[in-house]
Amino acid sequence: MFRGTHEAKVDEKGRLKLPADFMKLIAEKNYGSQFFITSRDGKVAEIWPLLEWEKEEEKKAALPEDDEAKMTWMEVVNHFGQQVEIDKQDRLMLPRVLRDRFGLVNAEVVVTGLQRFLMLRSQQIADQRIEGILAPRSASEKPMPISEARQILASRESAQESRKTEF
C-alpha cells in the first residue's frame, strides 16, 4: 500500500520524478511501467498503477451502460486522464490538462500515498488542505474536520466487523 507523503518537483516539461520510496513499492508489487493519471474530482491529480486502475474500471463495468452516475464518472476521469509509461529515470509525464489545471510545471509538489494510488498536489494546495482539516475557519470551506472523519471511520469499521462475524 502507498502511504506517507514525499516532496517532489515537476520539471519544466511537466514530468514528475516519483519519490524513491514509492518506486520501491511499485517494484515490490510488480506494478510494471504503465500508469493512469487522472482526477476524479477536478481538485487533485491522482496517479494510479494501471493494474489498480483497472480494478476501479471493473467495478464500473458491472453497472449498466445507461447509468448516469457511471457515465458522469467516466466522462470526468477520461477528460483528465491519460495512460502513461514511466521512463528509465522514474519520471511520469503528466497530462497537459492536469498540468494546466493545477499549475504543475516547474512546481514544488507533494505526493501522498492513499493505499492503492498516489495523490499529487502543489505544496501550497496540500498545506492549505491540511490546515483546513486540522482547523477549519468557517463552514463555507467545507473540509471535513479530522474529529468528524475519525467518528465516521470508526462507525464504518465497526459495522464492517459486525458483518464479518455474521458469516
Secondary structure, 3 states (H helix, E strand, C coil): CECCEEEEEECCCCEEECCHHHHHHHHHCCCCCEEEEECCCCCCEEEEEHHHHHHHHHHHHCCCCCCHHHHHHHHHHHHHCEEEECCCCCEEECCHHHHHHHCCCCEEEEEEEEECEEEEEEHHHHHHHHHHHHCCCCHHHCCCCHHHHHHHHHHHHHHHHHHHHHC
